Amino acid sequence: MEQKFYKKLENGKPIGNLEVKSNIQYCNPGKNLDDAAVLVELGYCIYMHTPEPTDNFNMAKKYVSNDVEISDGVWKNSWSLEDVSLTEDQAAANKEQGWNRVRQIRTWYLQRTDHYGISDTPEMSEEMKEYRQKLRDLPTTTDDPFNVVYPTDPSDPDGTKY
């Protein structure tokens, strides 16, 4: 969730830590800090901050924040994944963690459809059997634990059920 903060400007670019409006207002009484032009004159900018995403499970990648000016005196950060150098041992541990995560996700998908195999429900459809077999075949059907394409659940083709 994006939040509004302020940052110092140096050479026309935001630098340093996020600042709170009240601190700037205290040092600049009577100034309209909602006006980006006034802030720029004071050496500050409005900074729309988005926290770092938490969906990266690959130690060989890290999120890096990039500042982007969206209008005069208003900046925001955006996040991109960049490669990280790992030793051979770190790379092996990273890959093992990745495969463990694939297995956890696969197990979760299988558990979501276990009820189709209970004896007092109608027989499992061929589509569901194929889907579950594709899940069980993971991780042998992919080479990269961080780039897995999971099969589509026939009971939830658009992914909105769960």
N, C-alpha and C positions, 0 to 999 in steps of 0.2 A: 504494500500500500504506500503510495507516494505521499510524502509529508513535506510541508513548506518550512524551509530553514533559510539561513543566510550564510554567505561566505565572503571572505575578503577577496578583493580583486587585485591581481598583480599582473601588469602587462596585458590587461584586458581579459585575463582568465582567472577562474576561481581557484583559490589555494587554501590550504589549511583545513582546520576542523569546521564542523557545522556550528553555526552560532544561533543563538536565540534572539528574537526580535527585541525583547525587553532589555537585553544587555546593550544592544546598539542604540536603542531609544534613550537609555540612561545617559550615554555619552553624547547624544545629539538631540537634546530636548527641543521640541517644537518642530522637528523635521517630519515630513510625511513619508514614512518608511514603506507605505503601500505603493508609492510611485517609484518605479524601477529607475527612472532618470535621476531622481534625488539620491537613491542608493548608490548609483554609479558615481555620482559626484562625491559621495562620502567614501568611496573606495570599497563598496560592497555590491553584492548582487543577490537577487532572490535565487534560491537553490532548491529545486524540487528533487528531494532525495527518495530513492527507492532502495530498500534494504537488499543485501546480497541474496540471490536465490539460494534455496537450500536443497535443490534437486540434483546436485552433482555428487555421484558416488564414485567417481573415477579419480583416483589420486594423481593420474597422469595429466589431469586438466585442472585448471583453477579459474574462478571467475575474476575478471578484471573490470574495474569501473572506469568508464570513459565519460568525460564531461562533454555535453553538447549544448550549445547556445540555441534556445528555441525562439527567442526574440531579444531585442536590446535589453540587457540587464537581467534577463531571466535564463537560467541554466537548469539543466537536469542531468542526472547520470543515467547511463545505460550500461548493461552488463554483457560481457562477451566471454566465451570460454577460450582459454589459451593453453597451449601445451606446457607441461612442466617436465624437466629432466629428472629421471629416476635412475637409481642404481639398478643393477640386475636383480638384486634381492628385493628391492622396493617394487620393481615392475612385476616380479613373480607374486609378491604378496598382494599387490593391487589386482592382478588378474584373478587370483584365488578369491578375493573379496567379491569381485564382479560375478564370478561363477556362483558363489554362495547366494548372492542377491538374485540371480536368475532362478536358482532353485527355489528360493523363498517365494518369489512372484509366481512361478509355475505351480507350486503347492497351493498357493492362495487361489489361483484360477481353478485348479482341480477341485478344491474344497467347495467353491461356489457352485459346482455342478454335480457334486457327489449325490445329491438327492435324486437325480435322474436314475441312479442305479439301484435305488431301494426297491425291494421286491413288491411292495404294495402300491407302486406307482406304475403307470403305463410303461411299456418297454422303451428303453432309450433309443432315440432316433439314430439313423446311420450318420447324419450330420454331427450329432453330439458325440458319437463314438469316434468319428474321424478327428474332431476337435480335441477330444481328450487324449487320443493317441499322439497327435502332434505336440501337445503339451508334454506328454511323457517322454517324447523323443528329444526334448530340449534337455541339456544344452548340446547334444551331439550334432544338431542340425545348424549350428552357427559357430563362427570362429571368434567373434568378438563379444565378450560379455557386456559391453557398454553400447552395443548397437544391435539389439535383439528385436526382431519383428515377431511379436506374439500372434498366434492365430486368433481369428475373430470368433467369439462365442456365438453360436447360432441362436441362442436364446436371448442375446443382447447385442445384435449386430451394430447398433449405433453407439454402444458403450455408455448408455445413460441409465441402465437398470441398477448398477451398483455404485 
